[in-house]
Amino acid sequence: MVAGGGTAVHSGGVALTPDVDIRRNDQADWDRFDSDWYFRHNYASMRDDDRQILERMGEFFSANVVPSDTPRFGLDVGPGTNLYPTFAMLPFCRSITLWERSEANIAWLHREKSSFRPSWDAFWGQLSRFRRIRAMGGNPRRRLADSAIVCRGSIFNLPERRWDMGTMFFVAESITSDYEEFRQATTRFVRSLKPGAPFAAAFMEDSKGYTVGEYQYPAVPVTMAHIKDCLSGVTSRPPEIVSITSEHPLREGYSGKMLLALGLAAGNPVT
Ligand SMILES: C[S@@+](CC[C@H](N)C(=O)[O-])C[C@H]1O[C@@H](n2cnc3c(N)ncnc32)[C@H](O)[C@@H]1O
């Protein structure tokens, strides 16, 4: 997904040029992430693959979040401009931490959380087909505004065993082109959850990188086998990994499939 032409490298950011080879996470300028562009391109309306993911994630959390009187705390890592992973945790959690590295996305999240735009209603509607999610009652706008905590942080600095459930969508494989960093990011995410905590993590399959507005960001071209391998040491049983296909791929430069891992963090649940 390299646009042709010039060789200019914007200060801090990386222009679309074949000469530039971004590899590690800290070599990309995340503060220049064009949040509005990314939102318009990915989430202005609900795609068929998002709908399938919401369906599987809603089912999984409804079946695996253990009813409890103690409040639960959720985590979404690298939320960018995607609110639907947070929606899936909203009914179960007192608060949800949105752990994001990019200043641009943090500003977008602050604006959006105070009253999310109407296009998100379709995503919420998909989840509210589940009884335990519907049971939340009330107004999801109010609930999100009250419970989302936007926090600046890197996935590589997440504390361990902190949260009761978690999501990580298109992050570990889409923030670096270094396989070892992808592995570290994936395991850091799962290790930030308490033993037994349910999680959902989504990945673009075989991604070669992607553009957001004027900038190109790196990716690791992962397969189901890579994800299984990375998760094998950090989950309590083999996670379910679902291949999500769509007749209309989101963009060029990946297999056209998204992979959704649904699992429980390793160790005995904290009671
Ligand atoms: C491809 S976007 C995915 C955004 C969103 N989760 C989604 O589902 O579309 C990758 C996200 O990871 C964030 N990110 C990049 N490096 C990060 C890091 N080290 N720690 C946490 N988030 C990071 C980016 O700012 C961006 O929001």
The ligand as a MOL file (V3000), in Angstrom:
LIG
                    3D

  0  0  0     0  0            999 V3000
M  V30 BEGIN CTAB
M  V30 COUNTS 27 29 0 0 0
M  V30 BEGIN ATOM
M  V30 1 C -4.7720 0.0570 13.5380 0
M  V30 2 S -5.1670 1.1050 14.8500 0 CHG=1
M  V30 3 C -6.5050 0.1700 15.6400 0
M  V30 4 C -7.5040 1.0910 16.2770 0
M  V30 5 C -8.7610 0.4400 16.8230 0
M  V30 6 N -8.4880 -0.4390 17.9380 0
M  V30 7 C -9.5640 -0.2920 15.8020 0
M  V30 8 O -10.1430 -1.3280 16.1430 0
M  V30 9 O -9.7080 0.1630 14.6740 0 CHG=-1
M  V30 10 C -3.8110 0.8770 15.9840 0
M  V30 11 C -3.9880 1.6650 17.2480 0
M  V30 12 O -2.9260 1.3590 18.1630 0
M  V30 13 C -2.4560 2.5760 18.7330 0
M  V30 14 N -1.0590 2.3400 19.1870 0
M  V30 15 C 0.0960 2.4150 18.4820 0
M  V30 16 N 1.1380 2.0880 19.2470 0
M  V30 17 C 0.6480 1.8060 20.4720 0
M  V30 18 C 1.2290 1.4250 21.7030 0
M  V30 19 N 2.5560 1.2220 21.8230 0
M  V30 20 N 0.4250 1.2420 22.7760 0
M  V30 21 C -0.9060 1.4270 22.6840 0
M  V30 22 N -1.5350 1.7830 21.5380 0
M  V30 23 C -0.7630 1.9730 20.4430 0
M  V30 24 C -2.6020 3.5700 17.6070 0
M  V30 25 O -2.5340 4.9030 18.0430 0
M  V30 26 C -3.9660 3.1780 17.0650 0
M  V30 27 O -4.9840 3.7520 17.8190 0
M  V30 END ATOM
M  V30 BEGIN BOND
M  V30 1 1 1 2
M  V30 2 1 2 3
M  V30 3 1 2 10
M  V30 4 1 3 4
M  V30 5 1 4 5
M  V30 6 1 5 6
M  V30 7 1 5 7
M  V30 8 2 7 8
M  V30 9 1 7 9
M  V30 10 1 10 11
M  V30 11 1 11 12
M  V30 12 1 11 26
M  V30 13 1 12 13
M  V30 14 1 13 14
M  V30 15 1 13 24
M  V30 16 1 14 15
M  V30 17 1 14 23
M  V30 18 2 15 16
M  V30 19 1 16 17
M  V30 20 1 17 18
M  V30 21 2 17 23
M  V30 22 1 18 19
M  V30 23 2 18 20
M  V30 24 1 20 21
M  V30 25 2 21 22
M  V30 26 1 22 23
M  V30 27 1 24 25
M  V30 28 1 24 26
M  V30 29 1 26 27
M  V30 END BOND
M  V30 END CTAB
M  END
